[in-house]
Amino acid sequence: MTNILLVEELERSFDDLRAVGGVSFFIESGETYGLLGPNGAGKTTTISMIAGLLEADRGSVRVAGQPMATKSTAAKRAIGLVPQDLAIYPDLTAKENLAFFGSLYGMRGASLARRIEEVLEIIGLSDRATDKAEEYSGGMKRRLNIGVGLLHEPQLLILDEPTVGVDPQSRNAILESVEALSTGGMSVLYTTHYMEEAERLCDRVGIIDNGLLVAEGSRRDLVESIGQNDTVHLSGTGDLRSATEALQATDGVVQAAEAHGVITLVVDRAASRLPSILGISGEAGMSVTSVDVSEPNLEAVFLHLTGKALRDET
């Protein structure tokens, strides 16, 4: 296997704030790598350095064997960057958007026209190719955004939270497209606030927190690293903050975090501890309306390592 991306001891500070403190990882040819972390963990800064948008204070990035810096043309040509914010022109059709961005890559004539048709098929917009982007749903705009990043057939596609704010149907279409790209041999660097996407798409995952890569590996490797802890989701009303604090101090609860009206717990042998968990929640002022227990997964790993649920800041 070939390393399409090699990141070594990457560091970056802003005045006295260390945003990234020595991050190293690699992505092989055809591999989908998930970079996960709470807001402020250093993901955006790391991606900006990988894409050549920001210079590193120390360390190095190589893309397809080429050194990356802000002026590294060769390395940048090997990357397709799909930012979280839409980078398309609403008053142009899908075809016109793709033709414009293709011209920026130096693509012309029949080869560009052929590639536009291929990309429209990949992103599922062939039947809407001549409609203006402003007429698209949010999910269709996201898919066109991905299409722009695919045009020049990059060796590494960087997808920064590509499904934020889209409907379930479009979200599934995006995920299917990413799966097809990986199967076709393209390497993908994927960030998301949806753990189920990382579970579904990523061959390996790196978890970044406070500017450091605190864990890395396949789903199985990461889950095994925390033992046989279960994940418990408590939905309800009332004083969830007090309930979270009380549960964190409860025997058998490894970690507790509250986000969006749900308390997420990492629990050792949850089945035997549920009566105690429910009793303590009630005593702390929470009225539990539903309970969900799942076996060890990436969410449990993330919560265990960072003390936060992945969607805390969304």
C-alpha positions in Angstrom: 0.0 0.0 0.0 1.1 3.6 -0.8 0.9 6.5 1.7 -1.2 9.1 -0.2 -1.0 11.4 2.9 1.8 11.4 5.4 1.6 13.9 8.4 4.6 14.0 10.8 4.8 15.9 14.0 2.6 18.7 12.9 2.5 21.8 15.2 0.8 25.1 15.0 0.2 27.9 17.6 -1.6 31.2 17.6 0.1 33.5 19.9 0.1 31.6 23.2 -2.5 29.1 22.2 -1.3 25.8 21.0 -3.9 24.6 18.4 -2.0 21.5 17.2 0.8 19.9 19.3 2.6 17.2 17.3 0.0 15.3 15.2 1.2 12.4 13.1 -0.8 10.0 10.9 -1.0 8.6 7.4 -3.6 7.6 4.9 -3.1 4.8 2.4 -4.3 4.5 -1.2 -8.0 3.7 -1.2 -8.4 4.2 2.5 -11.1 6.3 4.2 -9.7 7.9 7.4 -11.9 9.6 9.9 -10.6 12.6 11.9 -12.8 13.1 14.9 -12.7 15.6 17.7 -14.8 18.1 19.6 -14.9 21.7 18.5 -11.6 23.5 19.4 -9.7 20.2 19.4 -7.5 21.2 16.4 -9.2 19.5 13.5 -9.7 22.6 11.4 -6.2 23.8 11.9 -4.8 20.3 11.0 -6.9 20.1 7.9 -5.9 23.7 6.9 -2.2 22.7 7.1 -2.8 19.4 5.2 -4.5 21.4 2.4 -1.8 24.0 2.2 -4.0 26.8 3.5 -1.9 27.4 6.6 1.8 27.0 7.3 2.9 24.7 10.1 5.2 26.0 12.8 6.9 22.6 12.8 6.5 19.2 11.2 5.7 18.2 7.6 2.9 17.1 5.3 3.4 15.1 2.1 0.6 14.4 -0.3 1.2 11.8 -3.0 4.9 12.0 -2.2 5.0 15.8 -2.7 5.8 18.2 0.2 2.9 20.5 1.1 3.2 24.2 2.0 1.0 27.2 1.1 2.8 27.6 -2.2 3.1 23.9 -3.1 1.2 23.6 -6.4 2.1 20.0 -7.2 0.8 18.7 -3.8 -2.4 20.8 -4.0 -3.2 19.3 -7.4 -3.4 15.9 -5.7 -6.1 17.1 -3.3 -9.8 17.7 -3.7 -11.0 19.9 -0.8 -14.7 20.0 0.0 -15.2 22.6 2.8 -18.1 22.6 5.2 -19.2 26.0 3.8 -20.7 25.7 0.3 -18.3 26.8 -2.5 -20.6 26.9 -5.5 -22.2 29.7 -7.5 -26.0 29.7 -6.9 -26.8 31.5 -10.2 -25.0 28.8 -12.3 -26.3 25.4 -13.2 -24.6 22.3 -12.0 -22.9 21.8 -15.4 -21.8 25.5 -15.4 -20.4 25.3 -11.9 -18.4 22.2 -12.8 -17.2 23.6 -16.1 -16.0 26.8 -14.3 -14.1 25.0 -11.6 -12.8 22.5 -14.1 -11.3 25.4 -16.1 -9.5 26.5 -13.0 -7.7 23.2 -13.0 -6.7 23.6 -16.6 -9.3 21.1 -17.9 -10.7 21.8 -21.4 -12.8 20.5 -24.3 -14.0 16.9 -24.6 -12.1 15.6 -21.6 -13.7 18.2 -19.3 -17.2 17.5 -20.8 -16.7 13.8 -20.3 -15.5 14.3 -16.7 -18.5 16.6 -15.9 -20.9 13.8 -17.0 -19.0 11.3 -14.9 -19.1 13.5 -11.8 -22.8 14.3 -12.2 -23.5 10.5 -12.3 -21.4 10.0 -9.1 -23.2 12.7 -7.2 -26.6 11.8 -8.5 -27.4 15.1 -10.3 -27.5 14.0 -13.9 -31.2 14.7 -14.1 -30.8 18.2 -12.6 -27.6 19.2 -14.5 -29.2 22.2 -16.3 -31.0 23.6 -13.2 -29.5 26.5 -11.3 -27.9 25.6 -8.0 -30.1 28.1 -6.2 -33.1 25.9 -7.0 -31.5 22.9 -5.3 -32.3 21.5 -1.9 -29.6 21.8 0.8 -28.6 18.2 0.2 -28.3 18.6 -3.6 -26.1 21.7 -3.0 -23.8 19.6 -0.8 -23.6 16.9 -3.5 -22.6 19.5 -6.0 -20.0 20.8 -3.6 -18.5 17.4 -3.5 -18.6 17.1 -7.2 -16.4 20.2 -7.5 -13.8 18.5 -5.4 -13.9 15.4 -7.5 -13.6 17.0 -10.9 -9.8 16.7 -11.4 -9.7 13.2 -10.0 -7.6 13.9 -6.9 -5.7 11.2 -5.1 -6.9 12.5 -1.7 -10.4 13.9 -1.2 -10.9 16.0 2.0 -14.5 16.1 3.2 -15.1 18.4 6.1 -18.5 17.6 7.6 -20.2 17.1 4.2 -23.6 16.1 5.6 -24.3 19.0 8.0 -27.9 20.2 7.7 -29.0 17.9 4.9 -32.1 15.7 4.8 -31.9 11.9 5.4 -32.3 11.0 1.7 -29.5 13.3 0.6 -27.3 12.3 3.5 -27.6 8.6 2.5 -26.8 9.6 -1.1 -23.6 11.4 0.0 -22.5 8.4 2.1 -23.1 6.0 -0.8 -21.0 8.3 -3.0 -18.2 8.3 -0.5 -18.3 4.5 -0.2 -18.1 4.2 -4.0 -15.1 6.5 -4.2 -13.2 4.5 -1.6 -14.1 1.3 -3.4 -12.8 2.9 -6.6 -9.4 3.5 -5.0 -9.6 7.2 -3.9 -8.3 8.1 -0.5 -10.6 10.1 1.7 -10.0 12.2 4.8 -13.4 12.6 6.5 -14.5 14.7 9.4 -18.0 14.5 10.8 -20.1 15.2 13.9 -22.2 12.0 13.3 -20.6 9.0 14.8 -22.6 6.6 12.8 -21.0 8.0 9.6 -17.6 7.2 11.0 -18.7 3.8 11.9 -20.1 3.2 8.4 -17.4 4.8 6.2 -14.0 4.8 7.9 -11.3 2.1 7.7 -9.4 3.8 10.5 -10.2 6.7 12.8 -8.0 9.2 14.6 -9.4 11.0 17.6 -7.9 14.5 18.2 -8.3 16.4 21.5 -6.5 19.5 22.8 -4.3 19.5 19.7 -3.1 15.9 20.2 -4.0 12.7 18.5 -5.1 10.7 21.5 -6.1 7.5 19.8 -6.0 5.9 16.4 -6.9 2.6 14.8 -9.7 0.6 13.2 -13.1 0.5 14.9 -12.4 -2.8 16.4 -9.0 -1.7 17.7 -10.4 1.4 19.4 -13.4 -0.4 20.9 -11.1 -3.1 22.3 -8.9 -0.5 23.9 -11.6 0.5 26.4 -12.7 -2.9 27.3 -16.3 -4.2 27.3 -18.1 -1.0 28.4 -21.6 -0.3 27.2 -23.1 3.0 26.0 -26.3 4.2 27.7 -28.5 7.0 26.3 -30.9 8.6 28.7 -33.5 11.0 27.2 -35.7 13.1 29.4 -36.6 16.4 30.9 -35.7 18.3 34.1 -32.3 19.0 35.5 -30.1 17.0 33.2 -26.9 18.9 34.2 -27.3 17.8 37.9 -28.2 14.3 36.8 -25.0 14.1 34.6 -22.8 15.2 37.5 -24.4 12.7 39.9 -24.1 9.9 37.4 -20.5 10.7 36.7 -19.8 9.9 40.4 -21.8 6.6 40.3 -20.0 3.3 40.7 -19.6 1.6 37.3 -20.1 4.8 35.2 -16.8 5.4 33.4 -17.9 8.7 31.7 -21.0 10.9 31.5 -21.9 13.8 29.1 -25.0 15.7 28.3 -25.9 17.1 24.9 -29.2 18.1 23.2 -31.4 16.7 25.9 -29.7 13.3 26.1 -27.2 12.0 28.7 -24.7 9.6 27.2 -23.0 7.3 29.6 -20.1 4.8 29.3 -21.0 2.0 31.7 -19.3 -1.2 32.9 -21.9 -4.0 32.5 -24.8 -1.6 32.0 -27.6 -4.1 32.4 -26.9 -4.8 36.0 -26.5 -1.0 36.8 -29.6 0.4 35.1 -31.8 0.4 38.3 -29.2 2.4 40.1 -28.7 4.8 37.2 -32.4 5.5 36.8 -32.8 6.0 40.6 -29.9 8.5 40.8 -31.2 10.4 37.7 -34.6 10.8 39.3 -33.1 11.9 42.6 -31.0 14.5 40.8 -34.1 16.0 39.2 -34.3 14.3 35.8 -37.5 12.7 34.5 -36.3 9.9 32.2 -38.5 9.3 29.2 -36.4 6.7 27.3 -33.4 4.5 27.8 -31.2 3.0 25.1 -28.3 0.6 25.7 -25.8 -0.4 23.1 -22.7 -2.5 23.0 -19.2 -1.0 22.8 -18.8 1.4 19.8 -16.8 4.4 18.6 -19.1 6.7 20.5 -18.1 5.0 23.8 -14.4 5.4 22.8 -14.8 9.1 22.0 -16.6 9.8 25.2 -14.1 7.8 27.2 -11.1 9.7 25.7 -12.5 13.3 25.5 -15.2 13.4 28.2 -17.6 14.8 25.5 -20.2 13.5 23.2 -19.1 14.1 19.5 -22.1 16.4 18.9 -21.7 18.5 22.0 -21.0 21.7 20.0 -23.4 21.2 17.1 
